[in-house]
Amino acid sequence: MPFEAHQADLVLITHGTTIDQLHDPAVRAARAGLDVLTIAEDAFEPFYADAEAPRCRDLDALFRSHGKTMVSVGVQDSFWYAQPMAFLSAAQEVQRLAGRNTCDLSLFGTAGAHGHGIGLTPAEFEAGGHAEPGESRGIFEVALRPLVRGLGLRVVSSTRRNLPVLAEEDIDLPDLGISIRKGTTRGHAEKVVFTLSNGMVAEGEFHMCYMHRGETPYNEWRIEGTPSMTMRSDDFHGDVITCAALVNRIPDVLAAPPGFLSVDQLPPARHYARF
C-alpha cells in the first residue's frame, strides 16, 4: 500500500538493519512527504565511507529535495551517544573510553543460535573463522562515529575483531533446544578499537550471548584518565529502550532540518511526558 494513503506525518521503519533494507521504503516515504525514524543500525552513521556511501548521499539529497528528514535512533542514541558524551564531560583528561553492551540471544528464539558459533571451544571458534568480522558494518564501528564527531575529533585508525564469549557454567535452554557446556562459546563479542586524532583510544564491545541463570544484560562505559571511572546500567531492557527511543525522538525529527541526519545533528535526546 502506498504511504500516501495513510495521511501520516512520519513513518517508523524497523524491519531491517542495513542501508540496503532501508533504501526502498525510505525513498517511498520521502516521495510521499513523510519524515522517517528508523532503528536500522547501519543508518546511525550516514556519513560512513564505504560501499554504501553513494546510496546514503542519494538518500540525503532526496530527503532534502522534499524538505523531509530521516534519522536512525534506538539504544545507540541514548546509551552510546548521549550517555558517554555526558559522562566524558566529568573528565579532565581521557586516555581511553571503553564501552560494553550485552544482548541476550534468547530474546531471538531459536534464530539467536544461527551464525553465532554456539558451543565451540576457543580453538574451534578461531579455526572456524568466527573471529573474523563480516563484510557488513560493525554495530559499534558505526555507533561510535557520531560520538567521535561530537567530541570534535576524527578516527585515525581502526580495528575490528570478534571474540568468543565463554560459558562459565553449563547453560540449558530446553524451550529453545539449546544446551551449552561450560568452557564453550555462548556467543561472541564484536570489538572495535579506534585511535583518535588527539591520541585518545575509543573502543566498544557488543556481546551477543545466551545468559547465565540470574544474569541480566547491561551497558557500561569506562574512562581511563583523570579521573578514571565507570558508569554501568544493569537489567538493561534493550527491547523496551529501543521503542521508547523511537517515540521520544518523534518531536525532534519533525522539527529537524531536512536530510539524512545523524543524532549529533539533533538536540540532546530527552523524555517527553507529553507531545
C-alpha positions in Angstrom: 0.0 0.0 0.0 1.4 3.5 -0.8 2.4 5.6 2.2 0.3 8.5 0.9 -2.9 6.5 1.7 -2.2 6.8 5.5 -2.1 10.6 5.6 0.7 10.4 8.2 3.4 12.9 9.2 6.1 10.3 9.9 6.9 6.6 9.3 8.8 4.3 11.6 10.9 1.8 9.7 12.0 -1.1 11.9 12.2 -4.2 9.6 15.9 -4.3 9.0 19.4 -3.2 9.9 21.2 -2.3 6.7 21.1 0.6 4.2 20.0 -1.9 1.5 17.0 -2.9 3.6 16.2 0.7 4.4 16.6 2.2 1.0 13.4 1.5 -0.9 10.9 2.2 1.8 12.8 5.3 2.7 12.6 6.5 -0.9 8.9 5.8 -0.9 8.4 7.7 2.3 10.3 10.8 1.2 8.4 10.9 -2.1 5.2 10.7 -0.1 6.2 13.7 2.0 7.0 11.8 5.2 9.7 12.1 7.8 11.4 8.8 8.7 12.6 7.4 12.0 14.4 4.1 11.8 16.3 1.6 14.0 18.4 0.4 11.0 21.8 0.1 12.7 23.9 1.0 9.6 21.9 4.2 9.2 23.0 5.5 12.6 26.1 6.8 10.7 25.0 8.0 7.3 28.5 9.6 6.6 30.4 6.3 6.9 32.8 6.0 4.0 32.2 2.5 2.5 30.4 1.0 -0.5 27.0 2.3 0.8 28.2 5.9 0.9 26.8 6.8 -2.5 23.3 5.5 -1.6 23.4 7.5 1.7 24.3 10.6 -0.3 21.4 9.9 -2.7 19.0 9.5 0.3 20.3 12.7 1.8 19.7 14.6 -1.4 16.3 13.1 -1.9 15.1 14.0 1.7 16.5 17.5 1.3 14.7 18.0 -2.0 11.4 17.0 -0.4 12.0 19.0 2.8 11.9 15.9 4.9 14.2 14.2 7.5 15.4 10.7 8.2 17.3 9.7 11.3 18.3 6.4 12.9 17.9 6.1 16.7 17.5 3.4 19.4 19.8 2.2 22.1 22.7 3.8 20.4 21.1 7.3 20.7 20.7 7.2 24.4 23.4 4.8 25.7 26.1 5.0 23.0 26.0 8.7 22.3 24.2 10.9 24.9 25.3 8.9 27.9 29.0 8.7 27.1 29.0 12.3 25.9 27.7 13.5 29.3 30.0 11.1 31.2 33.0 12.5 29.4 32.1 16.0 30.5 33.1 15.0 34.0 36.7 14.0 32.9 39.6 16.3 32.9 41.8 14.1 30.7 40.9 10.9 28.8 43.3 8.3 27.5 40.8 5.6 26.8 37.0 5.4 26.6 35.7 1.8 26.6 32.0 0.8 26.1 30.4 -2.6 26.5 26.9 -3.7 25.9 25.4 -7.2 26.3 22.5 -8.6 24.4 20.5 -11.7 25.4 20.3 -14.0 22.4 17.4 -15.9 23.9 15.2 -13.0 23.1 15.5 -14.0 19.4 14.3 -17.6 20.0 15.9 -20.4 18.0 17.2 -17.8 15.5 19.6 -16.5 18.1 21.9 -19.5 17.7 22.4 -19.2 13.9 25.7 -17.8 12.8 27.0 -17.0 16.3 29.3 -20.1 16.7 27.5 -21.5 19.8 29.0 -24.4 21.8 32.5 -24.2 20.4 35.9 -24.4 22.1 38.0 -21.3 21.7 40.2 -23.2 19.3 37.1 -24.2 17.2 35.9 -20.6 17.3 39.2 -19.4 15.8 39.6 -22.3 13.3 36.0 -21.8 12.1 36.7 -18.2 11.1 34.3 -16.8 13.7 36.9 -14.3 14.9 36.9 -12.5 11.5 34.4 -9.7 11.2 31.8 -9.9 8.4 31.6 -7.6 5.4 28.7 -5.6 7.0 29.4 -2.6 9.2 30.0 -3.4 12.8 27.5 -2.1 15.3 30.0 -0.2 17.5 32.0 0.6 14.3 29.0 2.7 13.2 27.7 3.9 16.6 31.0 5.4 17.9 31.4 7.7 14.9 28.8 10.3 15.9 30.3 10.4 19.4 33.8 10.9 17.9 32.5 13.7 15.7 30.6 15.2 18.6 33.9 15.4 20.5 35.4 17.4 17.6 37.8 14.5 16.8 38.3 12.1 13.9 39.2 8.4 13.6 42.9 7.9 12.5 42.9 4.1 12.5 40.5 1.3 13.5 40.5 -2.5 14.1 37.5 -4.9 14.4 37.5 -8.5 15.5 35.1 -11.0 17.1 35.9 -12.5 20.5 34.5 -15.7 21.9 32.2 -15.3 24.9 32.6 -18.5 27.0 30.1 -20.1 29.3 31.2 -20.1 33.0 28.8 -22.9 33.8 26.5 -25.2 31.7 23.6 -23.4 30.1 20.5 -25.4 29.3 17.6 -23.8 27.4 15.1 -26.7 26.8 12.4 -24.5 25.3 14.9 -23.5 22.6 16.5 -26.9 22.2 19.9 -25.4 23.2 22.5 -26.9 25.6 25.9 -25.2 26.1 28.7 -26.8 28.0 30.9 -24.9 30.4 34.0 -23.5 28.7 32.4 -23.4 25.2 31.0 -20.4 23.4 27.7 -19.0 24.5 28.0 -16.2 21.9 30.6 -13.7 20.6 31.6 -10.2 21.2 32.2 -7.8 18.3 35.0 -5.5 19.4 36.1 -2.3 17.6 39.1 -0.1 18.6 39.5 3.5 17.3 42.7 5.6 17.6 41.6 9.2 17.5 43.3 12.3 16.2 44.3 13.5 19.7 45.8 10.1 20.6 42.8 9.0 22.6 41.5 5.5 22.2 37.8 4.7 21.9 36.6 1.2 21.9 33.3 -0.8 22.0 32.4 -4.4 22.7 28.9 -5.7 21.7 28.3 -9.1 23.4 25.6 -11.2 21.8 25.3 -14.3 24.0 23.0 -16.6 26.0 22.8 -15.5 29.6 23.7 -17.5 32.8 20.9 -18.0 35.3 20.3 -14.8 37.1 22.4 -12.7 34.7 20.8 -9.7 33.0 22.1 -7.6 30.1 24.0 -4.4 30.9 25.5 -1.4 29.4 28.8 0.0 30.7 31.3 2.8 29.9 34.8 3.1 31.5 37.0 6.1 31.3 40.8 5.7 31.8 42.1 9.2 32.6 41.7 11.9 35.2 39.7 10.7 36.9 39.3 7.1 35.9 35.7 6.0 36.5 32.9 3.6 35.4 29.2 4.1 34.6 27.0 1.0 34.4 23.3 0.3 33.7 22.2 -3.1 34.8 19.0 -5.0 34.0 19.2 -3.4 30.5 15.8 -3.7 28.7 17.0 -3.2 25.2 13.7 -4.1 23.6 11.7 -1.5 25.7 14.5 1.1 25.4 14.5 0.9 21.6 10.8 1.5 21.4 11.0 4.4 23.9 13.9 6.0 22.0 11.8 5.9 18.8 8.8 7.6 20.3 10.7 10.2 22.3 12.6 11.3 19.1 9.4 12.0 17.1 9.1 15.7 18.0 12.9 16.3 17.3 12.7 14.7 13.9 9.5 16.6 12.9 11.3 19.9 13.9 14.7 18.9 12.3 16.3 20.4 9.2 15.8 18.2 6.1 18.2 15.5 5.0 19.6 12.1 6.1 20.9 13.2 9.5 22.9 11.7 12.4 21.9 12.1 16.1 24.8 14.6 16.6 22.8 16.9 14.4 19.7 16.7 16.6 19.2 18.3 20.1 20.1 16.0 23.0 17.7 13.1 23.5 15.1 13.6 26.2 12.0 12.1 27.6 8.7 13.7 26.5 6.0 13.3 29.2 3.5 14.5 26.5 3.7 15.7 22.9 
